[in-house]
Amino acid sequence: MAHLVLDDRRSGASAPGAITPRLTPRERDVLNQLARGLSNAEVAARLAVSVKTVESHRTGLYRKLGVHNASELIVAALRHRLTSL
């Protein structure tokens, strides 16, 4: 996964003018926690929401970023500079 992000950064994959998905503040909160490797339950506890709420935000993030799993989510978030590790 790391090599995909590094390759994209070297090639300028997220160049100025690229469309960045619009995320809600809570989606950004969830994304940042997921990027740090937390589980849905851990994110829920930190944000004082239910696990179901985290799962809903995660599903929304998948849709907005056009991905299908957690690895793709993190790579896409890094490509769009929506989070940093």
MODA-V592754 format. One record per pair of residues at least 6 apart in sequence whose ideal C-beta (glycine too) atoms are under 6 Angstrom apart, sorted by sequence separation. I is the first residue (numbers start at 1). J is the second residue. If there is no record, write none. Layout:
I,J / I,J
This chain:
44,50 / 67,73 / 77,83 / 44,51 / 67,76 / 33,43 / 41,51 / 44,54 / 40,51 / 43,54 / 65,76 / 61,73 / 30,43 / 40,54 / 40,55 / 29,47 / 30,54 / 30,57 / 27,57 / 31,61 / 27,61 / 35,74 / 21,64 / 21,65 / 31,77 / 35,83 / 32,83 / 31,83 / 20,80 / 14,79 / 13,79 / 14,80 / 14,81 / 1,71 / 5,75 / 4,75 / 8,79 / 5,78 / 1,75
